[in-house]
Amino acid sequence: MWKRFSCGLLVCAALWLTGQSHADAGTYHAETNYDMIVPASKKYIGVPYQWGGTTARGFDCSGFIRHVYQTLDVNVPRTTSEMYETGTSVKKEDLRVGDIVFFNTNGKGVSHAGIYIGENQFIHSSSSKGVTVSSLNDPYYWGKKYIGARRVLSYPLEPGKFRDIAPSYWAADEIRALSEDELLIGYENGYFKPDEPITRAEVMADLAEYLNLDFSDRSAIFRDVPSEHWAVGAVNAMYKNGYVNGSNGSFHPEDTLTRAQLAKILTNVFDLKQPAVKRSFTDVPDSHWAYPYIQALAASGITTGYSDGSFRPDDTVTRAQFAAFLYRGMNK
């Protein structure tokens, strides 16, 4: 069902203008990470269509949508026609990741639906291909069948803006750009949670999406990332493409990352090279295990370290720091 805001519009405006945080306000909730939507849906690519299907053994179109939203603890109706009556109507040009898009495929009104995942694409359970990604603007079929969209998620602000990211925030530009590119979505009710530690699973999901990897492998490569895990497809894709490793058969998806660990991952993802001239960090001697990765990161301009000359390799990576590193890597 549509998740209602827990404060009025005047309070919302006041929080945004004053920069008051979620903790200060005490009325908003920002528990659901909308960055989970795309990986939680793409991991089912290739699952066959099944009339009345609601599980990974087979989905019909509404069964697939409902199953994915349940991953986010968001409840939507069971049937396509009921979904078309829930939430709020959204114009095609205003679609956001997670909106439900609808089609008339039989000439009798709404008969098919999918989940919008950005860049004019939607994911759905097709009767011919099973779970697949299609273009909203497909001139041969879907573009002609499109009839509207409904929003069941909480997006109170326009793309790129978050209640807890003031325009003066140090990573505001990077976060805004990644949000506008529909790569980082943020949390419900318009929060980004910049100081929240980012988990290994979340990093895998964001990087696998950036790299446009195949999410469809839901096998239990790691004992702690079962097929039911929302990021299993992303974790497996990053592992199979050689960007990350596990440890003794485990991946520890809910653990946080250190800055040194992220340096190694980003060096692999962006294929960074060792510089001819090394940069000196006060806390990263050349004997440190991550020395070559941190040097590669610094040489590329992805990191500059701290003003005191340190890198702080053992510090936990926050969501804001990851956003800044990712943006710089994409634009190096």
Beta strands, then each sheet from edge to edge (+ up, - down):
strand 1: 54-55
strand 2: 58-59
strand 3: 88-90
strand 4: 100-103
strand 5: 112-118
strand 6: 121-126
strand 7: 130-135
strand 8: 146-151
sheet 1: 1+ 2-
sheet 2: 3+ 8- 4+ 5- 6+ 7-
end
